[in-house]
Amino acid sequence: MTAATADVTPARPRTLRYALILGGLSAFAPLSIDMYLPALPTMVEDLHSSDATLQVTLTGFIIGLALGQLVIGPVSDAMGRRKPLLAGLALYAVMSVLCALSPSAGLLVGFRLLQAIGAAAGVVIARAIVRDLYSGTAMTKFFSMLMLVSGLAPILAPVVGGQLLRATSWRGVFVVLTVFGAALLLAAAFALPEPLPPQRRRSARFGATLRNYWSLLRDRSFLGYALAAGLMFAGLFAYVSASSFVLQDVYGLSPQQFSLVFGANGVGIVLAGQINGRLVGRFFRERTLLATGLTLSTVGGLGVLLAAVFALPLPALLIPLVLLVSSIGLVMPNASSLALAEHPHNAGSASALLGVMQFVIGGMATPLVSIGGAASAVPMGTVMASFAVAAVVVFRTMTRPVRT
């Protein structure tokens, strides 16, 4: 990293406050995507709609999330982080209320699209704020700290949604998301000062924004780190979408046993993230830890595939599965830090591309897993192993060490 971006470490109380707020902002997307999935069958009946139409509410959210990040990232580079963030959080809270009150599937699709644009503000600006406040090893350590909150979100959201449905309807799930968005709006308004001074802001004109994105896409190293993170995210998507069928229908686990396995993997992500924060800068560089995480994920993915192909006992599947899922805690902090390291003056745009790649590539995993059906663990193992191997190939062929 350049001398102008030497490590910055704020005081401990502020660090904890930022970690809680930015971790919550980072969790917007997985919570909003996964928490209501267990309610889809009842929503079909309640809204007198079809499975295909209700699936569009998920597709619409993904589209809104991608477009929202691409727009809000450059806007935050020009206006500062607070105004776009507060506007996005307010939009998210209002749209969550309208989702809860939605009388039809068609309106729900529209509300979900707008809800996603609000959520995009939290996701993209959270990463940009980390780059504004930190650099070098301090940035990687902070991304590792965020794994305490954001790492658990994609794993536990479906479990939380399922438990909520025992006490309320699908509309209650959106009420909970409303409360979550409103709480973060208040926290950001009163406890998150503007991190981007006026002298560091950039133009958000359309031409300048396109040139900025083109410059990032031509940066081979940035693109390599972003693609590696996206491919790992796809492996996580494959696990989230297929593991319930594999572990319950194929291996015979009860819902309670599946929840324990699901939760244990979530804890594995968090522990790996905290180990990463302890090791980085003290014993290893970010690039070394990223390579280690990618290697572990590949070993885990191939182990899952072998266990599935040869119909090995459950422990032979669970051990490499834990290894692969937990490696997310090593990969994501280091890949994010290295991707953003050399882009301090357009962190919003760089964060937007980083996030879009994660969700676009990650979204490919679910249909790929479903092609093979749910009667075997082989489709899940094949997809997870393939994305893990692809991430290693991208890392080795496209990235280079960050300048020091």
N, C-alpha and C positions, 0 to 999 in steps of 0.2 A: 504494500500500500504506500501511497505517496507520503512525503513528509508533512504535507499540508493536512493530512487526515490521520494524525497520530491518535493513539488510543485516548478515549475520553470516558471517564467513569464518574457519574454524579454521585451525590451522597446516598447512603444506603436507604433511608426512609423514602426518598424520592424514587429510587430504583424499584423498591417494592411496590409503590403506588403505581408507577408506570407499568410494571409487569402485570398487575391485576387488570388495569384498564385496557392495555394493549392486547393482553391475552384474551380478554373478553371480546374485543373487537375482532381478533383473528378467528374466534370461534363462531362468528355470525353465520358463515356459509354452511359449515357442516351441521350446525344445530338446525338451521332453517331447512336444509335439504332432508336430513335423516330423521328428525324428530317426529314428523307426521306420517312417515312411510307406513308404520303399522296400522294407521287408520284408513288407508286407501280403500280397502274392501267396504267398510261401513260408509265411507264418503260416497261411493258409487250408488248405494241404496238411498242415502239421505238426500242427495242432490239429483236423484233420478237421472243419472248419467251413465256413461260407459267406462270401462277400464281404460280404453284408449284416450278418452277425453281427460280423465283424471291424470293420466301419465303426462299429458301436455302441461299440467301445472308444474311438474318437475322440469320438463324441457324448457318451459318459459322462464323458470327461475335461473337455470344455467345460462340461458341466452342473456338475460338481464344482468347477471353477475359478470359475464365476460364484457358486454358492452359498457356497463357501468364503470368497471375498472379502467377500460381504455380511455374513457372520457374524463373520469374524476382524477386519475393519476396526473395528467398534464395540468388540469385545472388547479390542483393543489400545489404544483410547482410554481404556478403564477400567482395565486391568491394567498398562499399560505395554507396550513393544514386545518386550522380550526373551523373556518367558515364552511368549507365543503363537508367536513366531518359532521358538524352539528346539523347541517341541512340534511345530510344523508341519514343520520340517526333519527331525525324527526320524521322524515319520509318513511323510514322503516317502521317506526312505531305506529304511525297512522295507517299504513297499508296492512299491518298485522291486525289491527282492529277491524278493518274492512274485510280481511280474509275470514276472520272469525264470524262476521255477520253476513257473509256472502250467501245470497239465496240461490245461486246457480253456479254450475261448473264454468260457464263462459266468463262470468264476472270474476270468479276465483282465478282463472288463468291471467286475466288482466291485472288483478291486484297482486298476484305473485310476481309478475314481471316487474312492476314498480317496486315491490318489496325488495326484490333482488338488487335493483339499482341502489337503494338505500343501504343494503347490506354490503354492496361493493365498496362504498365509501369507507366503511369500517375496516374491511380486509386490506384494501390497497394503501390506505393512509396509515394504518398501524405499522406496516413494514417500512413505509417511507419515514415515519417518525423515528423508528429505531435507527435508520441510517442518518437522520438529522442529528441525533443525540450522541451516537456512538460511532467509533470506527475501529478497525483492527480487531484485535482479540476481544476487546470489550464488547464489540458488536456481536461477535459469535457467542460470547458468554450470555449476553442478554437474550439472543434468539433461543439459546438453550433453556434459559429461565422461562421463556414463554411456553415451552413445551409442557410446563406444569399445568397450564390451562388449555392451550390450543391443541396439545397432543391428545388429550383425552376426548375432545369434542367429537371427532368423527367416529370414534369407537363406542362411546357411551350414549350418543344421541338416540339411536334406535331403542336402546334399553330403557332410557328415560321416557321416551315416547310411549313405549309399551306399558310402562308402569302408570303413566298419566291416564292412559285409556281405561285403566281399572277404576279410576275415580271420576273421570269426566269423559266428554265426547271429543271428537276431533276439533270442535270449535274451542274447547278448553286448551288444546295444545297451542293454538294461535294466540289465545289470551296469555299463556305463559311466555310466548315469544314477544308479545307486546310489552309485558312487564320487564323482560330482559332488555329490550331495546330502550325503554324509557329509563331504566336504571343506568344504562351506559350513557345515555344522553345527558343525564344529570351529572354523572361522574366526569364526563369529558368537559362539560360546561364549567364546572367549578373546580376541577382538580387537574386539568391538563392545559398548561399554558401553550402559547404558540411557539413551536420549536424552530420555525423557518424565518429568519430575519429578512426584511425587504431586500437587502443588497444581494441575497442569494436566490432571488426568485427569477423565473424565466418567462418568456412570452408563451401564451397559450393560443396564439393564432393558429388557424387550421394548417397553413403551410408549414409553420415552424414545428407544429406537433408531428406532422407527417415526416418531416426531415429528422426529427428527434427519434421517432420509432424506427425509421430506416437505418439510422446510425446504430441503434441498439441491435437490430437484427443482423447488421454486418459485423458486429463485434463477435467474433467466433467464440471467444472464451465465455462471454456473458451468455450466449446462446447455448453453449455446451452445459454450463452449470444449470441454466433454466430447464433445459430438456432433461437432464439427469434427474432434477427434482420432480419434473412432471411425470417421468416414467416411473419413479418410485411411488408417486401419488397414485398412479394408475394401478400399481400392485395393491395398494391399500384399498382402493375402490373395489377391486376384484374380490378381496377378502371380505369387505363389508357386505357386498351384494350376494356372495355365494356361500359364506361360511355357515349361515343358519341352516340352509338346505343340506350341505355336506355333513355337518356335525350331527344334525338331528335325524335327517332322513336316511343318510348312508351309514353313519356310525352309531345311531340309536341313542344319542344323548337326549335327556329330558330338557325342557325349556330352562329349568333352573340350572342344570349342569352346563348348558350352553352359555347362559349368562355369566357363570363363573369363569369359563374359558375366555369369553369375550372381554370380561373385565380384567383378567390377568394379562391379556395382551395389551390392553390399554395402559396398565401399570408398567409393563415392559417398555413402552414408548417413553413414558415419563422418566423412568429410571435411566434409560439410555441417554436421554437428553441431559439429565443432571450429571451423569458421568462425563458426558462430553464437555459440559461447562467446567468441570473440575480439571480435566486433562488439557484442554486447549490452552495454548500459550505457556503452560507450565511444563508439559512433557512433550506435546505434539503440536504441529501446525494444523490449521484447518484442512488443508488439502490432504494430509495424511489421514486424519480422522474421517474425512469424507470417503477416501478410498477404502478405508477399513469398513465403514458402514455399507458401502456398495458391495464389497466382497462378501460380507456376512449375509446380505440380502440375497445374493446370488446362490450362495451355499444353501441358505434356507429354502429358496424357491426350487432349486433342483431336488432338495430333500423332500419337499412336499410332493413334487411331481413323481419321484420314485416311489414314495409311500402310496400314492394313488394308483399308479400303474400296476404295482405288484400287490395291491390290496393288503398292505402291511397293517399290523394292529394299530389301534388308536395312538398309543404313545409315540410310535414312529412317525406319525403325522404331526402331532402336537409340538414336538420338540423343534423341528425345522420351521414350523409355522410361527412359533414364538420368536425364533431367531430372526425370521424375515420381518415380521411386524415390528419388533422392537428396534430393528436397525433404522427405522424411520427417525428415531430420536437422535441418531448420529448423522443421518444424511441431511435432513431438512435444515437444521441450524447452520451447518457449514456450507451447504450449497447456497442458501439464501445470503449468507454473509459474503461469500466469494463473488456471487453474481452482482451484488450491490456495491461491492467495495470500491470499484473504480468509477462509480457514477454518483458522486455526492451532490452534483448540481442539477441532476434530473432524476432524483430518487423516486419521485412519484411515478414518472413514466416507466422507469426500470421496474419498480414494484408492480405496476399494472401488467406489464408483459410477463413478469415472473408468475403472477397469479393466474393470468389467462391461460398460460401454457399448462399449469398444474391442473386446472379444471377441465380444459378442453381435452388434453391427453388422458386425464383421469376418467373423464366421461366415456372414453372409448372402451374401458374395461368391462363395464356392465353388459353391453350387448354382446361382446366377445365371449364372456362367460356363459351367457344364456344360450348361445348357439349350440353348445355341447349338451345342453339339458342339465337336469338336476339329479340324475340317477347315479352319478359317479363323481368322485373328487378329481378326476382327470382334467376336466375343463378348467376348474379353478387352479389346479397346479400348473397346467400348461400356460395359462395367461400370466400368472404371477411369476413363474420362472422366466418366461419370455421377456417381460418388461424389466425384470431385474438384470438379465444378461444385456439387454439393450442399453440400460442405464450405464453399465460398466463400459460398454463399447463407446458410447458417446463421451463419457468422462475421459477415457484414455485417448481418444482421437481428436477431440475438439477443444479441450481446455488446456490452460497453461497456468503456471504459478503466477499469483498476483504480484505486481511490482512492489518492491520494498524500498 
